[in-house]
Amino acid sequence: MMPPHKPSTHKSVAQQLLPQLENELKYIAVDANQVDTCLEFYRELEFLNQGHVEAFCPASNKITLAQKINQADYHIELVYWHDEVIGLIEYSSDNQANSNYLNNLFLRRQYRSSGFAEVILQHVYGYFKQQQKQQLLSKININNNLAMRFFRKHQWQYYGQPQEQTQWMQMEL
């Protein structure tokens, strides 16, 4: 099933679609059985960030993923729409540093620019608001123009100075 058509200039129509998507998306916590699906997303994210996948190592990514799955304050969820995996989100808290992170928000190409990311972002905001958190941070690869535009569009602010190829972004909740 294809995503709903994105209206070009009719913002009210797009806003009407968001409640429908909120009810249709399901978030399933990743376990060991879904590692290969997550690796597909990691590989594509590597391409977006680096422009190539030569350095992508499935074995080391599997180890890292297994470690993340077992952390209490780290959430990895596959996003389903009509029984199809359309995306992946990762978010976490570091209670000692009193910091909260959106580590990854990734959609398959055909679901981008259709309102899905906005709904997923609201899901993450809701989790942290329920935890009575005040801010959310995300580390963005500055070469990932899609991500940089997305976060700026959604009112995220630059946080600190760019370091190497990354820029921290912040959202006050």
Backbone as a printed PyTorch tensor [residue, N CA C, xyz], in Angstrom:
tensor([[[  0.8470,  -1.1770,   0.0000],
         [  0.0000,   0.0000,   0.0000],
         [  0.8900,   1.2370,   0.0000]],

        [[  0.5980,   2.1620,  -0.8490],
         [  1.3790,   3.3880,  -0.9500],
         [  0.9250,   4.3880,   0.1040]],

        [[  1.8360,   5.2790,   0.5090],
         [  1.4630,   6.2950,   1.4930],
         [  0.4540,   7.2610,   0.8940]],

        [[ -0.2500,   7.9770,   1.7780],
         [ -1.2020,   8.9520,   1.2590],
         [ -0.4680,   9.9970,   0.4290]],

        [[ -1.1520,  10.5220,  -0.5650],
         [ -0.5640,  11.5460,  -1.4240],
         [ -0.2600,  12.7810,  -0.5960]],

        [[  0.9220,  13.3450,  -0.8330],
         [  1.2960,  14.5690,  -0.1300],
         [  0.7960,  15.7730,  -0.9230]],

        [[ -0.1240,  16.5130,  -0.3890],
         [ -0.5940,  17.6970,  -1.0990],
         [  0.5310,  18.7140,  -1.2240]],

        [[  0.6180,  19.3740,  -2.3570],
         [  1.7160,  20.2950,  -2.5890],
         [  1.5410,  21.6150,  -1.8390]],

        [[  0.3340,  22.1580,  -1.8200],
         [  0.1410,  23.4580,  -1.1790],
         [ -1.0120,  23.4780,  -0.1980]],

        [[ -1.7690,  22.4430,  -0.0870],
         [ -2.9480,  22.4330,   0.7720],
         [ -2.5870,  21.8910,   2.1500]],

        [[ -2.0340,  22.7660,   2.9690],
         [ -1.5750,  22.3480,   4.2840],
         [ -2.7100,  21.7800,   5.1380]],

        [[ -3.9100,  22.3110,   5.0260],
         [ -5.0190,  21.8150,   5.8380],
         [ -5.3300,  20.3580,   5.5070]],

        [[ -5.1640,  19.9590,   4.2470],
         [ -5.3930,  18.5690,   3.8670],
         [ -4.3270,  17.6850,   4.5150]],

        [[ -3.0680,  18.1250,   4.4780],
         [ -1.9880,  17.3590,   5.1040],
         [ -2.2280,  17.2180,   6.6030]],

        [[ -2.6820,  18.2800,   7.2290],
         [ -2.9590,  18.2270,   8.6640],
         [ -4.0920,  17.2610,   8.9710]],

        [[ -5.0340,  17.1290,   8.0550],
         [ -6.1350,  16.1940,   8.2520],
         [ -5.6620,  14.7490,   8.1740]],

        [[ -4.6010,  14.4870,   7.4220],
         [ -4.0870,  13.1290,   7.2860],
         [ -3.3330,  12.6670,   8.5340]],

        [[ -2.7370,  13.5910,   9.2760],
         [ -1.9030,  13.2090,  10.4160],
         [ -2.6590,  12.4110,  11.4760]],

        [[ -3.8700,  12.7900,  11.8890],
         [ -4.5740,  11.9570,  12.8760],
         [ -4.8390,  10.5440,  12.3500]],

        [[ -5.1150,  10.4350,  11.0710],
         [ -5.3310,   9.1160,  10.4750],
         [ -4.0550,   8.2770,  10.5860]],

        [[ -2.9160,   8.8800,  10.2750],
         [ -1.6460,   8.1540,  10.3690],
         [ -1.3220,   7.7870,  11.8150]],

        [[ -1.6330,   8.6770,  12.7520],
         [ -1.3790,   8.3840,  14.1680],
         [ -2.0550,   7.0910,  14.5780]],

        [[ -3.2480,   6.8650,  14.0850],
         [ -3.9980,   5.6600,  14.4330],
         [ -3.5270,   4.4290,  13.6680]],

        [[ -2.8890,   4.6270,  12.5320],
         [ -2.5050,   3.5030,  11.6860],
         [ -1.0880,   3.0020,  11.9350]],

        [[ -0.2230,   3.8300,  12.4930],
         [  1.1610,   3.4050,  12.7330],
         [  1.2530,   2.5810,  14.0100]],

        [[  2.0870,   1.5590,  13.9530],
         [  2.3660,   0.7300,  15.1310],
         [  3.8690,   0.7310,  15.3560]],

        [[  4.2500,   0.7440,  16.6220],
         [  5.6590,   0.7800,  17.0110],
         [  5.9560,  -0.5020,  17.7720]],

        [[  6.8470,  -1.3110,  17.2360],
         [  7.1630,  -2.6080,  17.8310],
         [  8.6180,  -2.6030,  18.2760]],

        [[  8.8360,  -2.8640,  19.5690],
         [ 10.2000,  -2.9030,  20.1070],
         [ 10.9870,  -4.0100,  19.4190]],

        [[ 12.2060,  -3.6810,  19.0430],
         [ 13.0640,  -4.6320,  18.3370],
         [ 13.6010,  -5.6620,  19.3180]],

        [[ 13.5890,  -6.9190,  18.8810],
         [ 14.2490,  -7.9860,  19.6300],
         [ 15.2270,  -8.6850,  18.6870]],

        [[ 15.8410,  -9.7460,  19.1550],
         [ 16.8720, -10.4350,  18.3770],
         [ 16.3650, -10.9400,  17.0320]],

        [[ 15.0700, -11.1900,  16.8980],
         [ 14.5170, -11.7020,  15.6450],
         [ 14.4630, -10.6530,  14.5320]],

        [[ 14.5430,  -9.3720,  14.8870],
         [ 14.4340,  -8.3140,  13.8830],
         [ 15.7560,  -7.6190,  13.5640]],

        [[ 16.8480,  -8.1930,  14.0000],
         [ 18.1560,  -7.5660,  13.8010],
         [ 18.4550,  -7.3550,  12.3190]],

        [[ 18.1600,  -8.3360,  11.4810],
         [ 18.4540,  -8.1920,  10.0500],
         [ 17.6630,  -7.0570,   9.4170]],

        [[ 16.4260,  -6.8740,   9.8490],
         [ 15.6260,  -5.7580,   9.3410],
         [ 16.2590,  -4.4360,   9.7490]],

        [[ 16.7230,  -4.3430,  10.9830],
         [ 17.3930,  -3.1270,  11.4460],
         [ 18.6660,  -2.8660,  10.6440]],

        [[ 19.4080,  -3.9220,  10.3360],
         [ 20.6460,  -3.7540,   9.5720],
         [ 20.3720,  -3.1860,   8.1820]],

        [[ 19.2470,  -3.5240,   7.5870],
         [ 18.8780,  -2.9290,   6.2950],
         [ 18.7740,  -1.4100,   6.4290]],

        [[ 18.1320,  -0.9630,   7.5030],
         [ 17.9960,   0.4770,   7.7280],
         [ 19.3610,   1.1020,   8.0130]],

        [[ 20.1850,   0.4530,   8.8180],
         [ 21.5130,   0.9840,   9.1340],
         [ 22.3590,   1.1300,   7.8670]],

        [[ 22.2550,   0.1580,   6.9880],
         [ 23.0290,   0.1990,   5.7400],
         [ 22.5890,   1.3970,   4.8830]],

        [[ 21.2960,   1.5990,   4.7690],
         [ 20.8160,   2.7300,   3.9750],
         [ 21.1720,   4.0590,   4.6320]],

        [[ 21.1290,   4.1090,   5.9550],
         [ 21.5180,   5.3180,   6.6800],
         [ 23.0060,   5.6070,   6.4630]],

        [[ 23.8220,   4.5800,   6.4520],
         [ 25.2500,   4.7470,   6.1750],
         [ 25.4430,   5.3870,   4.7990]],

        [[ 24.6610,   4.9360,   3.8340],
         [ 24.7680,   5.5080,   2.4890],
         [ 24.3640,   6.9820,   2.4910]],

        [[ 23.2780,   7.3320,   3.1850],
         [ 22.8440,   8.7250,   3.2490],
         [ 23.8950,   9.6120,   3.9140]],

        [[ 24.5150,   9.0990,   4.9650],
         [ 25.4820,   9.8920,   5.7130],
         [ 26.8480,   9.9700,   5.0410]],

        [[ 27.2800,   8.8810,   4.4010],
         [ 28.6330,   8.8180,   3.8640],
         [ 28.6990,   8.8500,   2.3360]],

        [[ 27.5770,   8.5630,   1.6830],
         [ 27.5810,   8.5180,   0.2290],
         [ 28.0420,   7.1870,  -0.3320]],

        [[ 28.3560,   6.2550,   0.5420],
         [ 28.7920,   4.9100,   0.1310],
         [ 28.5820,   3.9600,   1.3070]],

        [[ 28.7440,   2.6640,   1.0660],
         [ 28.5760,   1.6760,   2.1370],
         [ 29.8030,   0.7610,   2.2550]],

        [[ 30.9260,   1.1820,   1.6910],
         [ 32.1270,   0.3380,   1.7300],
         [ 32.5610,  -0.0070,   3.1470]],

        [[ 32.3910,   0.9270,   4.0750],
         [ 32.8420,   0.6940,   5.4560],
         [ 31.7700,   0.0160,   6.3140]],

        [[ 30.5890,  -0.2290,   5.7520],
         [ 29.5090,  -0.8420,   6.5290],
         [ 29.8730,  -2.2890,   6.8490]],

        [[ 29.8200,  -2.6230,   8.1350],
         [ 30.1820,  -3.9670,   8.5820],
         [ 28.9900,  -4.5810,   9.3240]],

        [[ 28.2690,  -5.5060,   8.6760],
         [ 27.1070,  -6.1050,   9.3310],
         [ 27.4330,  -6.7700,  10.6650]],

        [[ 28.5620,  -7.4310,  10.7650],
         [ 28.9080,  -8.1420,  12.0000],
         [ 29.0580,  -7.1840,  13.1810]],

        [[ 29.7910,  -6.0930,  13.0030],
         [ 29.9760,  -5.1620,  14.1230],
         [ 28.6690,  -4.4290,  14.4320]],

        [[ 27.8700,  -4.1400,  13.3980],
         [ 26.5750,  -3.5060,  13.6440],
         [ 25.6270,  -4.4280,  14.3920]],

        [[ 25.7050,  -5.7420,  14.1420],
         [ 24.8780,  -6.7010,  14.8890],
         [ 25.2470,  -6.6910,  16.3700]],

        [[ 26.5300,  -6.6340,  16.6510],
         [ 26.9980,  -6.6070,  18.0430],
         [ 26.4990,  -5.3430,  18.7380]],

        [[ 26.6730,  -4.1970,  18.0720],
         [ 26.2210,  -2.9260,  18.6390],
         [ 24.7170,  -2.9330,  18.8660]],

        [[ 23.9880,  -3.4490,  17.8990],
         [ 22.5390,  -3.5190,  18.0100],
         [ 22.1130,  -4.4030,  19.1770]],

        [[ 22.7610,  -5.5430,  19.3350],
         [ 22.4420,  -6.4390,  20.4630],
         [ 22.6910,  -5.7390,  21.7940]],

        [[ 23.7550,  -4.9540,  21.8790],
         [ 24.0420,  -4.2210,  23.1130],
         [ 22.9570,  -3.1750,  23.3860]],

        [[ 22.5310,  -2.4680,  22.3450],
         [ 21.4900,  -1.4500,  22.5140],
         [ 20.1710,  -2.0780,  22.9670]],

        [[ 19.8140,  -3.2160,  22.3700],
         [ 18.5490,  -3.8790,  22.7010],
         [ 18.4760,  -4.2040,  24.1890]],

        [[ 19.6100,  -4.5050,  24.7840],
         [ 19.6430,  -4.9160,  26.1930],
         [ 19.7830,  -3.7600,  27.1700]],

        [[ 19.8550,  -2.5320,  26.6970],
         [ 19.9380,  -1.3790,  27.5940],
         [ 18.5320,  -0.9350,  28.0060]],

        [[ 18.3460,  -0.7210,  29.2810],
         [ 17.0090,  -0.3760,  29.7960],
         [ 16.4900,   0.9580,  29.2640]],

        [[ 17.3490,   1.9550,  29.1270],
         [ 16.9080,   3.2870,  28.7170],
         [ 17.1110,   3.5520,  27.2340]],

        [[ 17.2800,   2.4890,  26.4560],
         [ 17.4710,   2.6220,  25.0090],
         [ 16.3280,   1.9060,  24.3000]],

        [[ 15.6390,   2.6180,  23.4250],
         [ 14.4750,   2.0720,  22.7300],
         [ 14.7440,   2.0180,  21.2300]],

        [[ 14.5720,   0.8550,  20.6480],
         [ 14.6440,   0.6860,  19.2010],
         [ 13.3100,   0.0950,  18.7840]],

        [[ 12.6350,   0.8000,  17.8870],
         [ 11.3190,   0.3580,  17.4490],
         [ 11.2410,   0.3560,  15.9300]],

        [[ 10.6550,  -0.7100,  15.4070],
         [ 10.3090,  -0.7360,  13.9930],
         [  8.9360,  -0.0990,  13.8570]],

        [[  8.7600,   0.6890,  12.8290],
         [  7.4920,   1.3790,  12.5890],
         [  6.7560,   0.6360,  11.4800]],

        [[  5.5370,   0.2230,  11.8010],
         [  4.7090,  -0.5160,  10.8540],
         [  3.5270,   0.3370,  10.4110]],

        [[  3.2040,   0.1950,   9.1410],
         [  2.0050,   0.8040,   8.5820],
         [  1.3490,  -0.2530,   7.7150]],

        [[  0.1510,  -0.6520,   8.0730],
         [ -0.5700,  -1.7130,   7.3540],
         [  0.3000,  -2.9670,   7.2180]],

        [[  0.8650,  -3.4060,   8.3270],
         [  1.6590,  -4.6460,   8.4040],
         [  2.9560,  -4.6050,   7.6010]],

        [[  3.3980,  -3.4490,   7.1880],
         [  4.6620,  -3.3150,   6.4690],
         [  5.6190,  -2.4680,   7.3020]],

        [[  6.8660,  -2.9090,   7.4070],
         [  7.8740,  -2.1180,   8.1140],
         [  8.2600,  -0.9480,   7.2220]],

        [[  7.9940,   0.2630,   7.7000],
         [  8.2940,   1.4480,   6.8990],
         [  9.4130,   2.2860,   7.4930]],

        [[  9.7840,   2.0090,   8.7560],
         [ 10.8000,   2.8450,   9.3710],
         [ 11.3650,   2.2520,  10.6440]],

        [[ 12.3060,   2.9900,  11.1960],
         [ 13.0110,   2.6070,  12.4140],
         [ 13.2430,   3.8690,  13.2300]],

        [[ 13.0030,   3.7760,  14.5320],
         [ 13.3590,   4.8810,  15.4250],
         [ 14.1530,   4.3380,  16.6050]],

        [[ 15.0630,   5.1570,  17.0740],
         [ 15.8360,   4.8510,  18.2790],
         [ 15.8450,   6.1070,  19.1310]],

        [[ 15.5610,   5.9310,  20.4000],
         [ 15.6230,   7.0480,  21.3270],
         [ 16.0740,   6.5380,  22.6820]],

        [[ 16.7020,   7.4230,  23.4560],
         [ 17.2950,   6.9730,  24.7200],
         [ 17.3890,   8.1170,  25.7110]],

        [[ 17.6820,   7.7300,  26.9450],
         [ 17.9150,   8.6910,  28.0260],
         [ 19.2130,   8.3410,  28.7240]],

        [[ 19.9200,   9.3730,  29.1260],
         [ 21.0940,   9.2150,  29.9790],
         [ 20.7580,   9.9740,  31.2530]],

        [[ 20.2460,   9.2450,  32.2400],
         [ 19.7660,   9.8930,  33.4560],
         [ 20.8730,  10.5670,  34.2500]],

        [[ 22.0990,  10.0370,  34.1910],
         [ 23.2070,  10.6760,  34.9060],
         [ 23.5260,  12.0480,  34.3300]],

        [[ 23.4570,  12.1620,  33.0120],
         [ 23.7290,  13.4430,  32.3540],
         [ 22.4550,  14.2670,  32.1780]],

        [[ 21.3200,  13.7140,  32.6120],
         [ 20.0210,  14.3590,  32.4480],
         [ 19.7930,  14.7690,  30.9880]],

        [[ 20.1290,  13.8480,  30.0720],
         [ 19.9890,  14.1120,  28.6410],
         [ 19.1130,  13.0530,  27.9940]],

        [[ 18.4060,  13.4750,  26.9550],
         [ 17.4980,  12.5990,  26.2180],
         [ 17.8230,  12.7410,  24.7430]],

        [[ 17.7830,  11.6320,  24.0400],
         [ 18.2720,  11.6270,  22.6700],
         [ 17.3010,  10.9640,  21.7030]],

        [[ 17.1730,  11.5720,  20.5390],
         [ 16.5900,  10.9100,  19.3840],
         [ 17.7970,  10.4420,  18.5850]],

        [[ 18.0960,   9.1470,  18.6650],
         [ 19.3130,   8.6050,  18.0600],
         [ 19.1510,   8.3420,  16.5680]],

        [[ 17.9780,   7.9230,  16.1510],
         [ 17.7010,   7.6470,  14.7450],
         [ 16.2170,   7.7750,  14.4830]],

        [[ 15.8950,   8.3410,  13.3570],
         [ 14.5360,   8.3280,  12.8300],
         [ 14.7330,   8.1270,  11.3330]],

        [[ 14.3360,   6.9630,  10.8460],
         [ 14.6250,   6.6310,   9.4660],
         [ 13.4160,   5.9810,   8.8080]],

        [[ 13.0850,   6.4650,   7.6320],
         [ 11.9700,   5.9230,   6.8550],
         [ 12.4710,   5.3950,   5.5190]],

        [[ 11.8210,   4.3470,   5.0580],
         [ 12.1030,   3.8890,   3.7000],
         [ 11.7680,   5.0350,   2.7450]],

        [[ 12.5010,   5.0830,   1.6570],
         [ 12.4180,   6.1940,   0.7080],
         [ 10.9850,   6.5290,   0.2820]],

        [[ 10.1780,   5.5330,  -0.0350],
         [  8.8370,   5.8060,  -0.5620],
         [  7.8880,   6.3910,   0.4800]],

        [[  8.2920,   6.4230,   1.7500],
         [  7.4350,   6.9580,   2.8040],
         [  7.9040,   8.3210,   3.3100]],

        [[  8.9450,   8.8500,   2.7120],
         [  9.4310,  10.1690,   3.1110],
         [  8.5530,  11.2490,   2.4920]],

        [[  8.5130,  12.3830,   3.1490],
         [  7.7670,  13.5570,   2.6650],
         [  6.2800,  13.2770,   2.5010]],

        [[  5.7440,  12.4200,   3.3560],
         [  4.3140,  12.0820,   3.2800],
         [  3.6120,  12.2240,   4.6270]],

        [[  4.2760,  12.8240,   5.6210],
         [  3.6620,  13.0080,   6.9260],
         [  4.0360,  11.9470,   7.9510]],

        [[  4.6390,  10.8550,   7.5060],
         [  4.9930,   9.7730,   8.4360],
         [  6.0170,  10.2270,   9.4810]],

        [[  7.0540,  10.9180,   9.0460],
         [  8.1060,  11.3320,   9.9800],
         [  7.5610,  12.2620,  11.0540]],

        [[  6.6320,  13.1280,  10.6820],
         [  6.0340,  14.0380,  11.6610],
         [  5.2790,  13.2630,  12.7280]],

        [[  4.5470,  12.2460,  12.3160],
         [  3.7860,  11.4410,  13.2700],
         [  4.7380,  10.6600,  14.1760]],

        [[  5.7880,  10.1140,  13.6050],
         [  6.7730,   9.3680,  14.3920],
         [  7.4600,  10.2940,  15.3890]],

        [[  7.7940,  11.4960,  14.9510],
         [  8.4090,  12.4760,  15.8390],
         [  7.4860,  12.7910,  17.0120]],

        [[  6.1910,  12.9250,  16.7620],
         [  5.2300,  13.1720,  17.8380],
         [  5.1700,  11.9960,  18.8130]],

        [[  5.3340,  10.7860,  18.3040],
         [  5.3880,   9.5930,  19.1610],
         [  6.5660,   9.6910,  20.1300]],

        [[  7.7170,  10.0890,  19.6150],
         [  8.9190,  10.2330,  20.4540],
         [  8.7300,  11.3700,  21.4530]],

        [[  8.2180,  12.5060,  20.9970],
         [  7.9520,  13.6260,  21.9070],
         [  7.0250,  13.1760,  23.0340]],

        [[  5.9890,  12.4410,  22.6850],
         [  5.0300,  11.9720,  23.6840],
         [  5.6790,  11.1080,  24.7460]],

        [[  6.5920,  10.2330,  24.3150],
         [  7.2860,   9.3840,  25.2820],
         [  8.0570,  10.2450,  26.2820]],

        [[  8.8260,  11.1950,  25.7870],
         [  9.6510,  12.0040,  26.6830],
         [  8.8140,  12.9630,  27.5240]],

        [[  7.7370,  13.4750,  26.9910],
         [  6.8500,  14.3260,  27.7950],
         [  6.2280,  13.5220,  28.9320]],

        [[  5.8630,  12.2750,  28.6420],
         [  5.3080,  11.3990,  29.6760],
         [  6.3380,  11.1540,  30.7770]],

        [[  7.5990,  11.1380,  30.4020],
         [  8.6860,  10.9600,  31.3720],
         [  9.0660,  12.2860,  32.0390]],

        [[  8.3240,  13.3370,  31.7210],
         [  8.5330,  14.6860,  32.2450],
         [  9.9210,  15.2340,  31.9090]],

        [[ 10.3470,  14.9710,  30.6880],
         [ 11.6280,  15.4840,  30.1960],
         [ 11.3910,  16.8280,  29.5340]],

        [[ 12.4000,  17.6770,  29.5630],
         [ 12.2740,  19.0510,  29.0830],
         [ 12.8590,  19.2800,  27.6840]],

        [[ 13.8600,  18.4680,  27.3150],
         [ 14.5010,  18.6850,  26.0230],
         [ 14.9400,  17.3630,  25.4070]],

        [[ 15.1710,  17.4390,  24.1230],
         [ 15.5850,  16.2730,  23.3550],
         [ 16.7300,  16.7100,  22.4540]],

        [[ 17.7640,  15.8840,  22.3600],
         [ 18.9250,  16.1710,  21.5260],
         [ 19.0500,  15.1310,  20.4270]],

        [[ 19.6090,  15.5440,  19.3070],
         [ 19.8880,  14.6120,  18.2270],
         [ 21.1700,  15.0500,  17.5400]],

        [[ 22.0120,  14.0920,  17.2190],
         [ 23.2830,  14.3470,  16.5470],
         [ 23.0970,  14.0310,  15.0680]],

        [[ 23.2250,  15.0450,  14.2150],
         [ 22.9200,  14.9140,  12.7990],
         [ 24.2070,  14.9910,  11.9850]],

        [[ 24.3420,  14.1020,  11.0190],
         [ 25.4570,  14.1660,  10.0910],
         [ 25.2030,  15.3400,   9.1520]],

        [[ 26.1270,  16.2770,   9.0890],
         [ 25.9040,  17.4830,   8.2830],
         [ 25.8600,  17.1830,   6.7870]],

        [[ 26.3250,  16.0230,   6.3740],
         [ 26.2300,  15.6280,   4.9660],
         [ 24.8530,  15.0690,   4.6180]],

        [[ 24.0470,  14.7870,   5.6300],
         [ 22.7000,  14.2570,   5.4080],
         [ 21.7340,  15.4460,   5.3000]],

        [[ 21.6760,  16.0050,   4.0970],
         [ 20.8500,  17.1980,   3.8800],
         [ 19.3840,  16.9630,   4.1920]],

        [[ 18.8960,  15.7720,   3.9120],
         [ 17.5060,  15.4310,   4.1990],
         [ 17.2200,  15.5800,   5.6930]],

        [[ 18.0940,  15.0430,   6.5240],
         [ 17.9130,  15.1280,   7.9760],
         [ 18.0580,  16.5650,   8.4710]],

        [[ 19.0560,  17.2780,   7.9700],
         [ 19.2540,  18.6600,   8.4120],
         [ 18.0190,  19.5050,   8.0970]],

        [[ 17.4650,  19.3680,   6.8940],
         [ 16.2540,  20.1290,   6.5240],
         [ 15.0660,  19.7150,   7.3820]],

        [[ 14.9240,  18.4160,   7.6210],
         [ 13.8000,  17.9180,   8.4120],
         [ 13.8000,  18.5220,   9.8180]],

        [[ 14.9350,  18.4860,  10.4800],
         [ 14.9840,  18.9820,  11.8510],
         [ 14.7850,  20.4920,  11.9200]],

        [[ 15.3400,  21.2290,  10.9820],
         [ 15.1320,  22.6790,  10.9650],
         [ 13.6540,  22.9900,  10.6910]],

        [[ 13.0490,  22.2460,   9.7840],
         [ 11.6280,  22.4420,   9.4610],
         [ 10.7600,  22.2410,  10.6980]],

        [[ 11.1810,  21.3380,  11.5870],
         [ 10.3980,  21.0270,  12.7830],
         [ 10.8850,  21.7710,  14.0260]],

        [[ 11.5070,  22.9100,  13.7900],
         [ 11.8620,  23.8710,  14.8450],
         [ 12.9760,  23.4230,  15.7820]],

        [[ 13.7690,  22.4400,  15.3830],
         [ 14.9270,  22.0830,  16.1850],
         [ 15.9720,  23.1830,  16.0150]],

        [[ 16.7000,  23.4500,  17.0890],
         [ 17.7130,  24.5010,  17.0900],
         [ 19.1080,  23.8820,  17.1280]],

        [[ 20.0540,  24.5970,  16.5360],
         [ 21.4500,  24.1490,  16.6240],
         [ 21.8770,  24.1940,  18.0790]],

        [[ 22.6480,  23.2130,  18.4870],
         [ 23.0960,  23.0930,  19.8710],
         [ 24.6110,  22.9130,  19.8360]],

        [[ 25.3270,  23.9700,  20.2060],
         [ 26.7870,  23.9190,  20.1660],
         [ 27.3100,  24.0910,  18.7500]],

        [[ 28.5910,  23.8940,  18.6130],
         [ 29.2740,  24.0470,  17.3320],
         [ 29.4060,  22.6960,  16.6360]],

        [[ 29.4000,  22.7050,  15.2920],
         [ 29.6140,  21.4380,  14.5750],
         [ 30.9620,  20.8380,  14.9360]],

        [[ 31.0020,  19.5180,  15.0340],
         [ 32.2480,  18.8050,  15.3170],
         [ 32.4260,  17.7440,  14.2510]],

        [[ 33.5650,  17.7790,  13.5850],
         [ 33.8430,  16.8860,  12.4660],
         [ 32.6920,  16.9730,  11.4750]],

        [[ 31.9400,  15.9060,  11.2770],
         [ 30.8590,  15.9410,  10.2940],
         [ 29.4860,  15.9150,  10.9550]],

        [[ 29.3890,  16.3060,  12.2060],
         [ 28.1130,  16.2480,  12.9050],
         [ 27.7310,  17.5750,  13.5340]],

        [[ 26.4390,  17.7390,  13.7280],
         [ 25.8870,  18.9110,  14.3890],
         [ 24.8290,  18.4410,  15.3730]],

        [[ 24.9470,  18.8550,  16.6300],
         [ 23.8940,  18.5580,  17.6060],
         [ 22.7340,  19.5190,  17.3620]],

        [[ 21.5220,  18.9620,  17.4810],
         [ 20.2960,  19.7550,  17.3730],
         [ 19.5040,  19.5300,  18.6610]],

        [[ 18.7050,  20.5300,  19.0450],
         [ 17.9470,  20.4650,  20.2970],
         [ 16.5080,  20.8840,  20.0780]],

        [[ 15.6170,  20.1900,  20.7860],
         [ 14.1970,  20.5380,  20.7780],
         [ 13.7430,  20.6820,  22.2170]],

        [[ 13.1770,  21.8310,  22.5420],
         [ 12.5630,  22.0240,  23.8510],
         [ 11.1690,  21.4160,  23.8020]],

        [[ 10.8720,  20.5400,  24.7630],
         [  9.5690,  19.8660,  24.7660],
         [  8.5460,  20.6350,  25.5880]]])
